[in-house]
Amino acid sequence: MTRWYEGPLAAFDTETTGVDVEQDRIVSAALVVQECAGGRVRSTRWLVNPGVPVPPGATEVHGLTDEHLQLNGRWPAPVVEEIARALGEQQAAGRPVVVMNAPFDLTLLDRELRRHRASSLSRYLDDRPLAVLDPRVLDKHLDRYRKGRRTLTDLCAHYGIELESAHDAAADAMASLELVRAVGRRFSGRLERLTPAELHTLQQVWHAAQARGLQAWFARQGTPEPVDPHWPLRPDLTAAA
């Protein structure tokens, strides 16, 4: 029987105008699909003209300028719908979706759908959740006492995953997919008996515990910075109010 981390996986990633999921915009996105470890990869890429200026700091990260996006990017409304439908197809196929730091990318996509389509990500998923695998949450739970940062670059270095063209959405998505396979192999004794759906539920619990730990650390440092415990999608601010 094929272990889930050797079988079909998809991965999703975005590049954006900034790090505020409520206000910032998607400028590029990618979905990669691989039916088995080492198999052929199918990639879908989107380039978006966000309709707002791209801050210089964001351009320094991903290299996408206002001029390039205005010339080559598409309007957000059809793009975010295409992305949501593509994720819905992964759900319908029963294919787990890898998303590094899922609350960022999935929440930002949800807000873009609300902004441009008067809809939400859950509607495109028929109100059923994706089976999400988040390498950051998995690694932090399975190797919780290891010191050091856990960015995609750091995790790829730790697990021996090649990351070319960091902050290119397709490259980051592919690296995240390979990273989840590597985490699965390293911790196979603890993961192989779990289904992706079971892992999705467990990651909700693990992420909430990790958020509480980070919140406590901020409190000890005298930094009153809120940490959202929701995973893989933060609630809409109006619904949560």
N, C-alpha and C positions, 0 to 999 in steps of 0.2 A: 504494500500500500504506500502510495506516494505521500511523504510528509508535506504539510501545507506550505512550508517554506521552500520546498523544491518544486512546487506546482505553480498553477496560474496566479499571477499577481499583476496588478496595475499600480501606477504611481502618478501622483499629481503634484504640480508645483506652480507657484506664481512668482512674478517679479512685480514690484509695486512702486507707487510714488512715495511710500513711507511706511511707518510701522503702526499707525493708528487704524485699527480695523473698522472703526466707525466712520472715518473721514477720508482715508486714503483710497487710492484707486489701483486697479490692475492695469499694468502696461504690457505684460506678456504672461503666457501660461502654456503649460504642456501636460499632456497625458501620455504615458508610455505603458505598453502592455506587453507582457512576456508570458507565454503559456507554460514554460518550464525553465528551470535553471539552465543557463547557457544557451537558451533558444533564441530564435530571431525576435527582434524587438520592433514593435509597431509604434510609431510616434505621431502624435497630432500636436501641432503648435498653433498658438494664436498670438497675434501682435495687435495691440489695442492703442488707438488714439484716445487717451482718457478724457479729453476735453478740458483738462486743467493743466497748469504748468507742472513740469516734473522738476522738483528741487534739485539743485546741483549735487547735494549729498547723495540722493538716490541714483542719479546718473553715474556718480563715481563708483557705486556698487555694481550696477548691472550694465552700464555702458550705453543705455538707451536715452537719446536726447529728444527734446521737444521736436526738433526739425525732422529727425528720423521717424518718429511716431506719427507726426502729421502727414508725412509723405507716404508712409508704408502701413500705418496702423489702420484698423477698421473701427467703426463706431462701436461703443461698448454694448449697446442693447442686444444686437444679434449675437455678439461673441459670448456674452455671459450666458445667454440661453443655450447656445451650442455646447458650452462647457458643462452646464447643468445636465443637459440631455445625455452627454457622453458619460458623465458620472452615473446617471440613472441606468445606462446600458450596462455598466460594470455591475451595478447592484442586481439587475435582472439576470445577468449571467452568473451570479453567485461568485464573482471574482473579488477578492479582498483588494482594497485600495490603500496603498502606502502613502501617507502624508506626513512629512517631517514637520513637527510642531503644528499639528492639525488645527488647533483652535485659531491660529492665525489665518492660514490659507482658506479654510472652509468658512470661517466667519466672514472674512472679507468678501468671498464670493457671494455669500448669502446677502450681505449688505449691498453689493452691486446689483443683485437681482431685485432687491427691494427698491433700489434707486432707479433702475432703468426699465424693469419689467413689472413693477408693482406686484412682485411675487416673492417667493422664498425658496431656498434650496430644498426644504422638506417637501414642498409641493411637487418638485420635479422628481423626487424620490418616492412619490406616492405615500408620503408620511411614514416611510419605513427607513430606518437608518442604514447607511453603508456599513460594511464590515471594514473598519479602518484599522490600520496597523501603523503606529507612530513610533519610529525607531528611537526617538528621544525619550518617550515615556517607558518603552520596553527596556532600554539600556539603563535608565536611571533606577528602575525597580530591580532589575536582575543583577546589577553590579553597583548597588547603591553606595557603597563605601569608597569607591574609586574617586580620587580627587581629580580636579581639573574641569575645564569647560566641556560642554556637550553640544557644541554647534555641529552642523553637518560636516564641516571641514575637520573638526576635532574627532568626531566619531569615525569618519572614513579613515583617518590616520590610525586610529586605535585598532580598527578591525581589518586594516590592510586593503581598503577599497580605493580604487583609483578614481579620483575626482578631477576630471578635466573641465576647463571652462566654468569654474564655480560662478554661481549667480547667473548662469544661463538656465532657464526654466527646465528645458529638456535634459540637460546634463545633471542638474540637481535632482530631478525626478528619478533618473536612471540610477544615480548614486544611492538615493534613498532606498530604491527597490533592492539593489544589491546589498545594502546595509542590513535590511530586514532579513534577507536570506542568511547573511553572516551571523546575525544575532541568533536566528533560529538554530543554526548549526552549533554555535558555541554553547548554547543553553538548551540543547535538544532534550536533555533529561527532564527539564522543567516545562518544556513547551510542546513537545511533539504529541502529547495526548490531548491537548486543548485544540478546539476548532477555532478558526478566525472569529466566529460569532462570539464564542466564549471569551476569547482574548479581548474583543471589543468591549465587552461588559467589564472585564477585569481592569482594563486600562482606564475606564471611567473612575474606578475606585482608586487605582494607583495614582492617577494624575491629581485627584482631589487631595490625597495624602501628601503628595509632593508639593502642591500649592500651599497647604497648611504649613508644611515645614519651611518653605521659602518665606511665607508671611511672618512666621515666628523669627526667622533670621533677620528680616528687615526690621522687625520691632526691636530686636536686641541691638541693631546698629543705629537705632534712632531714626530710621527712615520710614515714614508712614506711607509706604507704597502699596496699594492694593494688588492682590494676586487673585485672578479669577480661577475658581476651581473647576469650571465647566469644561468638559471635553466630550466629543471632538468639536463641538460648536457652542459658542457662547449665545445665551438667550438674547433676543432682541431687547434693546433697552426699554422700549415702550411697553413690551409685554412683561418685562421684569419689574417695571416701576410699580 
